[in-house]
Amino acid sequence: MEVKNIVQIQNVTKKIGKRIIIDDLTFDVHSGEVFGFLGPNGAGKTTTIKMLLGLMSITKGKMYIDGLNVNKDFEKAIAKVGGIIENPDLYKYLTGYQNLVHFWRMYPNIKKEHIDEVIKIVGLEKRIHDKIKTYSLGMRQRLGVAQALLHSPKLLVLDEPTNGLDPAGIHELRNQLRTLAREENVAVIVSSHLLSEMELMCDRVGILQNGKLIRIQDMKEMLEDETDSVIALDVKPLEKAKVYLESISSKYKPEIIEEEIEIKENIENVPELVEKLVGQGIKIYGVRKVQQSLEKKFLEMTGGSGIA
């Protein structure tokens, strides 16, 4: 499928009074990808989403949805968007299907058969004629996604979509969003505080701090990065090895974690390092690369600030 920029944010600034909330923000979101939006409390994630959806004015800069300027062509641009803010609003006394019919009536020029198509996409065929009050929270989230897809949007925006979900529900939603992006070529923006889930769900993440974009991280590149990896050394004696490592390189910053020493080093340099340790009479029982998590990367980049 064709990959194109569905969202384009160009040099966007938001001021409230003299305070700068968003500072010269620029990034794109592609069709067929799940893009995670992360940041500490007050970083500006919600403000950015509100500007993109036309719920807040832009002080400076431009935002485009599928090539349409959000300011100049708002109605046409927002027609390309489906969204859920936390939990979807549904009529609990109606069935899932009746809820979708209700929302379908709001859209012009959409065939009723499309309802069955979105039901299949979210995997609710077996329970769609049951009343919403019998649904689990995960099933309601699925139905909310079906509702958001009724008009075949180019962009799906989900703000804290895993709130209140149990592990099984989170797993279902994660798989659903990845399938949706891959098979339907929809661009998905997810804002969440669950870093471990964002790592599994997203293709890329954008990290915002104090209104500025400090990094866009490709998840695949992060997992495959061989430079300055975290290396765990199972060695004895631990203290002797730690002191020696501190003496030969300031970049190692060795830490003793669960009876191993962790250091930062390029994976290519590990064999030479092992030879040096052995030469000092230090016994090597094992060497492994520690998987760098998104959480660790985030904390390094934001100085330990919490997620909103």
N, C-alpha and C positions, 0 to 999 in steps of 0.2 A: 504493500500500500504506500501511497505518497505520504511523505513526512513534510509537514509545513508548520510554520509558526501560527498557532491558533491565538495565542496571547502575545502581544508585544507591549512592553512597558518601557517607555523612553523618557529618561531624565525627569522622572516624576518627583515633585516636591509637594509636601502638604504642610502648611503653617496654620496654627490656631493662635491668633494674636501674634506675639513675637516668637512663640515657641515653634521650633521645627520638629514636626512629628515624623515625616518621611523626608529623607535628604538625598535627592538626585538618584532615584532608584531606576535601574535599567536591567531587565532580563526578559527572556522569551520562554514560552511553554509550547512544546511541539505536539502535534497530533500523535496519538498512539502511545503517549507516555503518562506515567503517574508522577507528578511533580509534588514533592513535599515542601511545605513552607514552615520553617522553624525559627524560633527566636525566644529570648528570655522575656519575662514579664515586661510589658510596655515597649517592646521592640518596634511595634508598628504593623504586625501581621494583620490584625483585624481591620485596621485603618486602610491598609492596601486593598484587602478584599472588598471593603465597603466602597472604595473609590472605583474599583473594577466593575462592581455591580451597580454603580450609579446611585448608591445610598449616601455618598459623601462627595462633595465637590473636590476637584483637583486644583491646587494653587498654581502649579506650573508643570509643564510636561504633557505627554500624550499617552493614552492607553488605547489599544486596538484589540478587538475580538474578531477573529477571522477576517482581518483587513478593514473592519469598520471602526471608525473613531467613536469612542464611548461618549464623548461630549457632543459631537456634531450629529451622529446617527444613532442616538441612544436606543430608540425602539427597535431598530433593525439589529443592532449589536446585541442587546439583551435577549432578543428572540433566539440567539444562538446558544444560550446558556441554560443549563439545568442546575439546581442546587439543593442542598440540604444543610441547614444550620442546626447543628446538634441533632436532636431527634425530629423526625418528620411529623407534621400535624396530620392526623388521620381521623376519620369518623369511625369510632370503635363499634358502634351499633350496626355498621354496614359490613358486608363482606369485602375481602380484598379486591375482588373484581368490581364490585359496585363503587368502591372508592376510585378506582382507575377510570371507570366510565364517567363519574362525576367530573374528574379533572380533564378527561378527554373532551368533554363538551365545551371546555373553555378555549380550546384550540381550533382555529379554522383550518379547513382543507387537510385534515388527517383522517385517513380511513380507519374505521372501527377495528378492522382486522389487525391494525398495528398494536392494539392492546395485547392480543395474544402473543405477538412477537416479543414485546418487552417482558411479558410474564415468563416466557421461555428463557430470555437472556438472564434474568435474575434467579431462575430455578424455582419458581413458586407454583408450578403447574398443579401439584397435588393438593395444595392448601388454599388456592386462590379463591375458592367459593366458601371458605370458612369465614366466620366473623372475626374482625380485627381483635376483639377482646380475648380471643383464644390464641392469638399469635404471641410468640416469644419476642423479646426486644430485637433479636437478630433478624427475625422474619419481618418485623416492622421496618427495620432499616432497609432490608431488601425491597420491600414494597415502596419505600420512599425513593430508592434509586430508580425503580420502575416508573414511578410517577415523574421523576425528573427527566427520564428518557423518552417520555411520550411524544415529544415534539422533535425527536431526533437531534438533540443539541450537538454542537461541535465541542462544547466545553462543559465539564461537570465540576462544580465547586462544592467541596464538602468541608465544613468547619467542625472539627472534633467529632467525626462520624462514629468513633468507637466508644463514646461516652456511655457508660452503663452496660456495655456488652460484656458477657462472660468470655473466657478464652475461646470457646467453640464459636461464638458469634463473631468475635474478632477475626478468627481464622477464615470463616465463611466470607465475611465482608472483604478481607484482603484478597482472597482468591477471585472474588467476583469483580473487584475493581481492576485487577491485573488482566483478567480475561476480557473485560469490557474495553480496556485501552488497546489490547493486542488485536482482538477480533473485530471490534466495531470502529477502531481508529479514532476513538474519542480522547481528547486531552482531559486529564483529571488533575485538579489541584486539591491537595489535602493539607489541612492545617491540623496539627495534633501535638499533644505533649508526650505521647508514648513513643519514645525514641526507638525502642527495640522493634516496634511494629512498623514505624516509618522506614527503618532499615530494610525490612523484609518486603514492604509494600511498594516502595518508590524506585523509580529509575534514576531520578536526580533529586537532590534537596537544595533549596536555597536558604541560607542562614542569615537572618536579619538581626542587627544589634544597634540600638540607639538610632533607629530609623535608616541605617545604612546596610546595604548588602555587603557582607564581609566575605562570602564565599558561596559558589555553587559547586556542589560535590556530586560527581557521577558515582553511583554506588558500585558499579562494576569496576571502575578504575580504582576505587578505594580498596576493594577486596583483592585486586591483583597487584597493587602497588608494592614494589620490592625495595624501594628506597627508604632508608631509615625505618625499617620494620622494628617492631618490638620483639626481641628475642629472649626466650626463657632458657636459662642454663641450670641444669640439675648438677650441681657441683659440691664438692667437699674439700676442705672446710669452707663454709659459706663466708664467714667474716674475712678470711684471708683473701678469697677471691674478690670480694667487694672492695677491699682496700686496694688491691692490685689494679682492678678495673678503673677505679677513681684516679689512680696515679698515671695511667697511660692515655686517658682521653677524657676531657671535660664533657664531651657530648653524650657519653654513655649514661650518666646519671643513674647508676645502678640502684635498684631497690630489691630488698628481700621480701618476696611475696609467696606465702605458702611453701616454704622450704626450697624455693628457687630464687635465682637472681634474674631480674628483668632489666634489659638494657635496650637502647635504641642503636641500631646498626644496620647498614646495608647488608642484605642477605649474602651478597657476593663476598663479603669480607669475613664471614663467620669461620671458614676453615682456618684461615691464618690466625684468627683470634684464639681458636681452640688450641692450636700449636703453642701459642704464647702461654696459655694457662697451664698446659701440660708441662711446659718447660719450667714453670714455677712450682712444680710439685703438686698442682691442684688436680684432683681426680674429676673426670667428666663422666657423668652417668647418662646424660641425655641433653639434646639441644632441640628446641622446637620454636617455630614462629607463632607468636601470639596473634590471634585474629583481632585486628583493630576494629572496635565497634564504633558505630555512629555516635554513641553516647560519649565515648572517650574523645573522639574528634571534636564534638560539639563543646565539651567542657574545656578542651584546650583552646579552642578558638574564641570562646566567650568568657574565659577566665572563671569558669565555674558557676555562671549565672543560671538560674532556674528557667524552666520552660513555662510559658503562659498556658 
